[in-house]
Amino acid sequence: MALVLVALVIIVPCMCSGNTTSFILDSKRFPDDDRFAPPIGNGYLATNLFSDAIYVDGVFNGYRKDSHRARIPSTASIRVTSEVISDVYRLDMRNGVFIHKANLSNCEVEAQYFAHRLFPNLLIVLIKLMKTSLSHTCLNVHLHLNTGKSSPDFSLEQKMVNINNTRYQYGPIVQPETNSSALPTIHHYWTHAPKSLSLTASEKSHTFKFITSIHTNKTRASHGYSTALAMSADELYWLHSKMWQGLWKNGKIETVGDTDLQQTINACFYHILSSLPSKRTDSFHGLSPGGLSRGGKLLPNVSGGPHNDYAGHVFWDMDTWIMPPIMMFYPDMARTMIGSRLRVLPVVKVRAKASGYEGAQFPWEQAFTGYETCPWKPASDYQIHVTADVGLSLRHYLAASSTTRAAELLDNGGTDLVLEIARFWKSRAVKSTEGDYVITGVMGPDEYHFNINNSVFTNYNAKLSMELPDLLMKKNLASLDKIELDGFLEVSNKIRILYDQQHDFHPQFDGFSLKEKIKQSDVVLLGFPLQMPMSRATRRNDLEIYENVTDRYGPDTGTWSMHTVGWLELGEAQRAHQNFRMMFRNINGPFKVFSEKPANSTEGPRCVNFITGAGGLLQAVVFGYGGLRLTDDHLEVSMSGIPGTSAWAMNDLKYRGFTFDLRLADTVVSVNVSESEDANKTLTMVLQDGYPYPLQIGRARETPNKAFRLRVMNMSDVRVHSGGQSVTGDFLREWILLVVLMITNLLCSAVVNNVLY
């Protein structure tokens, strides 16, 4: 029997993480198209730089399909308007702050804008004036406050406040989503911005502080304002920046050799994280494709839609495109996203019942209440796969979570959500005359075709939803009714999954013609994220066929990210890179703001600050070039080099209670575990020899770059498997074992050579 030796090197040099230039996006001009202004946000408040609007999570105005983010006239859009000699505009993503530096004839001005990460109801503007000569008086640095027109979304009243330069207004929205919905009221305190600022003759510099505090609770709005008022500018900035720096320390991707790519990846994280709260909360209302800084009614005669940035509504984008890569670094944020679906469970159960079905049916567009708010009837009627998409996000979260984290979700509504989704699909599927189960009258991700039957994406996703309750039982995560589980499995095992045996591919739906154009990836999603088992030949055919019929100017970032993942699965690096670069057409400089379509497309950019696209690009990196695949009992890893880089790493990944780094340099991949939630468990690397190599905290392991698995095991099981060798055995013993194996392998090779030759 031949001996197989896999060398595991213990010490690995770490990548340098101190390079801050990759977190800086500079420009001497602000974007001519203000739609590409960057956001500042913290998951509760957000605005686009110098825009006239502030938005608050969960505050919408308008009845049903007219529901949209309620615009609060901005009190943070303060800009220097004096005659400027030169400007620098900087997005500092590491510290979550936008900076405008202006040189005037007699002074320098530096304005900082940020949505406070520690105090989420605050928007802060700090303006520092600095004399360039002590003889200058630096008088009349003019300011402009862009509040825009009064908002038709609120009935606002102002009251006097006994604090200098402080203003206060309050009022409810005008029109709730339903006749029985509450009328959220906002309370808004702010520091009045004068028309000009100046320094006294004795002052060399001074920082002026402008505070905006908004909350639906008056006490919290007032307390936030008074807290900020009592703090210095430096204290406010320091507390905020430390929170952002903490986010980056908890997860990031690093590349070597391509600065633009590194900045783009950082921008993807920044734009998504700006719309997510730092701490887990059950009151979050969900991620919209345009993020929290957009979604107001830009076109007053149009309800929602892409040109109104989808009105701030939540789509499948959050569950399928944005959550998976964020979850691998920030699981609490993923839990918060799932919580936004749990929040409306009672309402979506009512909708299913009203439609004649059991369980829960999620709307295509979710806003405040959970009722359908989609203005396009074909989508609201037929695009029901969103309910399965929510189920898939649950499956992903549970696959990546520790037992403790999984139990927390399941004990707090997660089990009910899993069951209600499965009940919906069981009742929605109908037994055909052939004996299998079909789902008719739907629309898949490809929105060019609707009222179709047996969408292969919808049916397989529904199958996964109906299998999830049984998986919970097998993993001892829930105690469920066996008879009901058998009913789910009866349907899931016999649901119709279209497959053309002659041409070895999956037709998109009943009667689909290869001569028809499709809007975006649909069948391709079977391979990932659905991870449907199929041959490499079938996977290749699906990619080839649907790449040829996909609209080249559809929502590029989602489509081409999944084609990138697919070609990398097949080892087609060049094809993958071609698709990867397609996504960059949708990135708009200088602050790398995504748009739904390329800005030069016939329809224009459509939805702007399109964080769905940012999520798609991150998926192409994490699940494409990173090759991560979550299964029910392990994490598969198959890293690939990213063209243009000499090395790259995913730092502080989270998997089942472990935090670790994955790094690829040349042909060597390393794993370095930094934290473990459970001292009785260990993360093991399972190589192609099938042997579980335990990974020790703080001691990186290298291996030639081939696919491997990471599996969590009990310490006791590892000791038994490895012949009594302790996981915490000393470093010398491991090297002695390797040397013995190496010598044995050389001797065996010599014997074989003598015999053969």
ABEGO torsion letter per residue (X at the ends): XBBBBBBBBABBBBBBAABAAAABBBBABBBABAAABBBBBAGABBBBBGBABBBBBGBBBEBEAABBBBBBBBAABBBBABBBABBBBBBBAAAGBBBBBBBBAABBBBBBBBBBAABAABBBBBBBBBBABAABAGBGBBBBBBAEBBBAABBBBBBBBABBGBBBBBEBBABBABAABBBBBBBBBBBBBBABBBBBAABABBBBBBBBBBBABAAAAAAAAAAAAABBAAAAAAAAAAAAAAAAAAEBBBBBGBAAAAAAAAAAAAAAAAABBABBBAABAEBBAAEAABGBBABAABBEEAAAGGGGBBBAAAAAAAAAAAAAABAAAAAAAAAAAAAAAAAAAAAAAAAGBBEBBBBABBBAAGBBABABAAAAAABAAAAAAAAAAAAAAAAABBAAAAAAAAAAGAAAAAAAAAAAAAAABBBBAAGBBBBBGBBBABAABBGBBGBAAAAAAAAAAAAAAAAAAAAGABBBBAAAAAAAAAAAAABBBBBBAAAGBBBABBGBBAABBBABBBAAAAAOAAGBBBBAAAAAAAAAAAAAABBAABBAAAAAAAAAAAAAAAGBAAAAAAAAAAAAAABBOAAGBBBABBAABAAEAEBBGBAAAAAAAAAAAAABAAGBBBBAABBBBBBBBBBGBABBBBBGBBBGGBBBBBBBBEABBBBBBABBABAABBBBBBBAAGBBBBBBBGBBBBBBBBBBBBBBBBAAAAAAAAGGBBAABBAAAAAAAAAAAAAAAAAAAAAAAAAAX
